């Protein structure tokens, strides 16, 4: 009988600013799924996009997690220190002809069709070689024209055709940095991640990541995508929509709202409880089948 690997989950924020309520909901769901399974929960700083990262934001995020009782295991992995690992993965893809250089600029792709996530569907301009005089700027993965099926523990069975819905996607950017899609699969394998629990804004990144895992011979984690948290206008909470940082006080009340957003509203007798008591109750009560699929509106204080 084959051994089932012990549960290893992770929370992977980008240090572009402090955590907000939507970040807390994603971190909380990931933490609870890991702890309820008796597993480990790791933190990874996804600081690939160096220009967008704020000095001190990573330390601020760790202090926020600590203040809300979300203790992590082991050393925090920092992506900006792992370029060698990503370069090795790109070299492996190049060796089997799975990637090709691309000279396209944003302006050249401005009229390309877009998918339901408003992402450009790459039209394959450089797939068969660069035009005369063109200079390679990025590297793209060749994707198959075939249905990619995967199971999400919250959303069920899903299908995407990468060629139709995404096109050949970037694994090394024109600015020289490695792309998120490549780094995340390399790091999930390196850290032994068995379960990815994250926000639903990343749901349709999953087929791209599974395809890269297949090309690189890496294990595939289980996936679960928790509902997004929006503002009153229906916009996802983010730095771009000016989502306020998590409050530095009243963590129990904020935690209570976060638990309700993922289908685990605390029992009435826990009114006024702090994070430690709420997390103990939620760990014992956790059922991922109770997590809703639909977004929730944040009503936390600014």
C-alpha positions as CSV (number, residue, x, y, z in Angstrom):
1,X,0.0,0.0,0.0
2,X,1.4,3.4,-1.0
3,X,2.2,5.8,1.8
4,X,0.1,9.0,1.8
5,X,2.3,12.0,2.3
6,X,1.7,14.0,5.5
7,X,-0.3,17.2,5.0
8,X,1.7,20.3,4.2
9,X,-0.1,23.5,3.4
10,X,1.1,27.0,2.8
11,X,0.2,30.7,2.7
12,X,2.0,32.7,0.1
13,X,1.4,36.5,0.3
14,X,3.1,39.1,-1.9
15,X,4.8,41.7,0.3
16,X,3.3,44.7,-1.5
17,X,1.7,46.0,1.6
18,X,0.1,44.8,4.9
19,X,-2.6,42.0,5.0
20,X,-6.2,43.1,4.6
21,X,-9.4,41.2,5.5
22,X,-9.4,39.2,2.2
23,X,-5.8,38.1,2.9
24,X,-6.9,37.0,6.4
25,X,-9.7,34.9,5.0
26,X,-7.4,33.0,2.6
27,X,-4.7,32.5,5.3
28,X,-7.3,31.4,7.8
29,X,-8.8,28.8,5.5
30,X,-5.4,27.4,4.6
31,X,-4.3,27.3,8.3
32,X,-7.5,25.6,9.4
33,X,-7.3,23.0,6.7
34,X,-3.8,22.1,7.7
35,X,-4.3,22.1,11.4
36,X,-7.5,20.1,11.2
37,X,-5.6,17.4,9.2
38,X,-2.8,17.5,11.8
39,X,-0.5,18.9,9.2
40,X,2.2,21.6,8.8
41,X,1.5,25.1,7.6
42,X,4.3,27.1,5.9
43,X,4.6,30.7,4.9
44,X,6.3,31.8,1.6
45,X,6.9,35.4,0.6
46,X,6.1,35.7,-3.1
47,X,8.3,38.7,-3.8
48,X,9.1,37.9,-7.5
49,X,7.8,41.3,-8.7
50,X,10.5,43.3,-6.9
51,X,9.4,46.8,-8.1
52,X,5.9,46.2,-6.5
53,X,7.3,45.0,-3.1
54,X,7.3,47.5,-0.2
55,X,10.3,47.6,2.2
56,X,9.3,46.1,5.5
57,X,6.0,44.6,4.2
58,X,7.2,41.0,4.7
59,X,8.0,41.6,8.4
60,X,4.7,43.5,8.8
61,X,2.8,40.5,7.3
62,X,4.5,38.1,9.7
63,X,3.6,40.3,12.7
64,X,0.0,40.4,11.5
65,X,-0.2,36.6,11.2
66,X,1.2,36.3,14.7
67,X,-1.2,38.9,16.1
68,X,-4.1,36.8,14.7
69,X,-2.8,33.6,16.1
70,X,-1.8,32.0,12.8
71,X,1.5,30.5,13.7
72,X,3.5,28.9,10.9
73,X,6.0,26.0,10.9
74,X,9.6,26.2,9.8
75,X,11.5,28.9,8.0
76,X,9.8,31.4,5.8
77,X,10.7,30.8,2.2
78,X,11.6,34.0,0.2
79,X,11.2,33.7,-3.6
80,X,13.6,36.5,-4.5
81,X,16.4,34.2,-3.1
82,X,15.5,31.3,-5.4
83,X,16.3,32.5,-8.9
84,X,18.8,29.6,-9.4
85,X,16.0,27.1,-8.8
86,X,13.7,28.8,-11.3
87,X,16.5,29.1,-13.9
88,X,17.1,25.3,-13.6
89,X,13.4,24.7,-14.2
90,X,13.4,26.9,-17.2
91,X,16.5,25.1,-18.6
92,X,14.7,21.8,-18.2
93,X,11.8,23.1,-20.2
94,X,14.2,24.5,-22.8
95,X,15.9,21.1,-23.1
96,X,12.7,19.4,-24.1
97,X,11.5,22.2,-26.4
98,X,8.5,23.0,-24.2
99,X,9.2,26.8,-24.3
100,X,10.2,29.4,-26.9
101,X,11.4,33.0,-26.9
102,X,8.9,35.7,-27.5
103,X,9.5,39.3,-28.8
104,X,5.9,40.6,-28.4
105,X,5.4,43.9,-26.5
106,X,2.3,45.0,-24.6
107,X,1.3,47.4,-27.3
108,X,1.6,44.7,-30.0
109,X,-0.8,42.5,-28.0
110,X,-3.2,45.3,-27.1
111,X,-5.8,44.1,-29.6
112,X,-5.5,40.4,-28.7
113,X,-8.7,38.7,-27.4
114,X,-9.2,38.4,-23.7
115,X,-10.6,35.6,-21.5
116,X,-13.3,35.9,-18.8
117,X,-10.6,36.9,-16.3
118,X,-9.6,39.8,-18.7
119,X,-6.2,38.2,-19.4
120,X,-4.8,38.4,-22.9
121,X,-5.2,35.1,-24.8
122,X,-1.8,34.9,-26.5
123,X,-2.3,34.6,-30.3
124,X,0.8,32.6,-30.9
125,X,2.7,35.3,-32.8
126,X,6.2,34.0,-32.0
127,X,5.3,30.3,-31.6
128,X,7.0,29.3,-34.9
129,X,10.0,31.6,-34.5
130,X,10.8,35.2,-34.2
131,X,10.2,37.6,-37.0
132,X,13.3,38.9,-38.9
133,X,15.0,41.5,-36.7
134,X,12.9,40.8,-33.6
135,X,14.7,40.5,-30.3
136,X,13.5,37.9,-27.7
137,X,12.1,39.5,-24.6
138,X,10.3,36.7,-22.7
139,X,9.9,32.9,-22.7
140,X,6.6,31.2,-23.2
141,X,5.3,27.6,-22.7
142,X,3.7,25.8,-25.6
143,X,0.3,24.7,-24.5
144,X,-1.8,21.9,-26.0
145,X,-5.2,22.3,-27.7
146,X,-6.9,19.9,-25.3
147,X,-9.2,20.0,-22.3
148,X,-7.4,20.2,-19.0
149,X,-9.5,18.7,-16.2
150,X,-8.9,19.1,-12.5
151,X,-10.7,18.7,-9.2
152,X,-11.2,21.6,-6.8
153,X,-12.2,20.6,-3.3
154,X,-14.7,23.5,-3.1
155,X,-15.7,24.0,-6.7
156,X,-15.7,20.4,-7.9
157,X,-14.7,19.2,-11.3
158,X,-13.5,21.9,-13.7
159,X,-12.2,22.1,-17.3
160,X,-10.2,24.5,-19.2
161,X,-8.6,24.4,-22.7
162,X,-5.3,26.3,-22.2
163,X,-4.9,27.0,-26.0
164,X,-8.4,28.5,-26.2
165,X,-8.6,30.3,-22.9
166,X,-5.0,31.4,-22.1
167,X,-2.7,30.7,-25.0
168,X,1.1,30.1,-24.6
169,X,1.9,31.7,-21.3
170,X,5.0,33.4,-19.9
171,X,7.4,31.7,-17.6
172,X,10.2,34.3,-17.8
173,X,9.2,37.9,-18.2
174,X,10.5,40.6,-20.4
175,X,12.0,42.5,-17.4
176,X,14.2,39.4,-16.7
177,X,12.2,38.2,-13.6
178,X,10.8,34.7,-13.5
179,X,7.0,34.5,-13.8
180,X,4.7,33.5,-11.0
181,X,3.4,30.4,-12.8
182,X,6.9,28.8,-12.9
183,X,8.0,29.9,-9.5
184,X,4.9,28.6,-7.7
185,X,5.2,25.1,-9.0
186,X,8.9,24.9,-8.3
187,X,8.4,26.1,-4.8
188,X,5.4,24.0,-4.0
189,X,7.4,20.9,-5.0
190,X,10.5,22.1,-3.1
191,X,8.5,22.6,0.1
192,X,6.6,19.3,-0.3
193,X,3.2,21.1,-0.5
194,X,0.4,18.5,-0.6
195,X,-2.6,21.0,-0.4
196,X,-3.0,24.4,-1.8
197,X,-5.9,26.4,-0.2
198,X,-6.0,29.9,-1.6
199,X,-8.3,32.6,-2.9
200,X,-10.7,32.0,-5.9
201,X,-8.9,34.8,-7.9
202,X,-6.2,32.1,-8.5
203,X,-8.7,29.4,-9.5
204,X,-8.0,29.5,-13.3
205,X,-4.2,29.7,-12.7
206,X,-4.5,26.0,-11.6
207,X,-4.5,24.4,-15.1
208,X,-1.4,26.3,-16.1
209,X,0.4,25.1,-12.9
210,X,-0.7,21.5,-13.4
211,X,0.6,21.6,-16.9
212,X,4.0,22.9,-15.7
213,X,4.0,20.2,-13.0
214,X,3.5,17.6,-15.7
215,X,6.3,19.0,-18.0
216,X,8.7,19.2,-15.0
217,X,7.8,15.8,-13.5
218,X,6.6,17.5,-10.2
219,X,3.9,16.2,-7.9
220,X,0.5,17.8,-8.1
221,X,-1.0,19.1,-4.8
222,X,-4.7,19.0,-4.1
223,X,-6.4,22.4,-4.7
224,X,-9.2,24.3,-2.9
225,X,-10.1,27.9,-3.7
226,X,-12.0,29.9,-1.1
227,X,-14.4,32.7,-1.9
228,X,-13.2,36.2,-2.6
229,X,-13.9,39.0,-0.2
230,X,-15.2,42.1,-2.0
231,X,-16.0,45.7,-1.0
232,X,-19.5,47.1,-1.3
233,X,-18.9,47.9,-5.0
234,X,-18.2,44.2,-5.7
235,X,-14.5,44.7,-6.2
236,X,-12.0,42.2,-4.8
237,X,-10.3,43.6,-1.7
238,X,-6.7,44.5,-2.7
239,X,-4.1,47.3,-2.5
240,X,-5.5,48.5,-5.9
241,X,-9.0,48.9,-4.4
242,X,-7.5,50.6,-1.3
243,X,-8.4,47.8,1.1
244,X,-7.5,48.8,4.6
245,X,-4.9,46.9,6.6
246,X,-6.1,44.5,9.2
247,X,-6.9,46.3,12.5
248,X,-4.3,46.2,15.1
249,X,-6.9,45.7,17.8
250,X,-10.1,43.8,18.2
251,X,-8.7,40.7,16.4
252,X,-11.3,38.4,17.9
253,X,-14.2,40.3,16.2
254,X,-12.4,40.4,12.9
255,X,-11.6,36.7,13.2
256,X,-15.2,36.0,13.9
257,X,-16.2,37.7,10.6
258,X,-13.5,35.9,8.7
259,X,-14.7,32.5,10.0
260,X,-18.3,33.4,8.9
261,X,-17.1,34.3,5.4
262,X,-15.7,30.7,5.0
263,X,-18.9,29.0,6.3
264,X,-17.8,28.5,9.9
265,X,-19.6,31.2,12.0
266,X,-18.5,30.6,15.6
267,X,-21.0,29.3,18.2
268,X,-22.9,31.9,20.1
269,X,-21.0,31.2,23.3
270,X,-17.8,32.3,21.7
271,X,-19.0,35.9,21.4
272,X,-16.1,38.1,22.6
273,X,-13.5,35.3,22.4
274,X,-10.0,36.0,21.2
275,X,-8.1,34.5,18.3
276,X,-6.7,31.6,20.3
277,X,-10.1,30.3,21.5
278,X,-11.7,30.9,18.1
279,X,-9.0,29.0,16.3
280,X,-9.2,26.1,18.7
281,X,-12.9,25.9,18.1
282,X,-12.6,26.3,14.3
283,X,-9.8,23.7,14.0
284,X,-12.1,21.1,15.7
285,X,-15.1,22.2,13.6
286,X,-13.5,22.6,10.2
287,X,-15.3,21.0,7.2
288,X,-14.2,22.3,3.8
289,X,-17.5,21.2,2.4
290,X,-19.1,24.0,4.4
291,X,-17.0,26.7,2.6
292,X,-19.2,28.6,0.2
293,X,-18.3,29.2,-3.5
294,X,-19.8,32.7,-3.7
295,X,-17.9,35.9,-2.7
296,X,-18.6,37.7,0.6
297,X,-18.8,41.4,1.2
298,X,-16.4,42.7,3.9
299,X,-17.9,44.7,6.7
300,X,-14.8,45.0,8.9
301,X,-13.9,48.4,10.3
302,X,-11.3,50.4,8.5
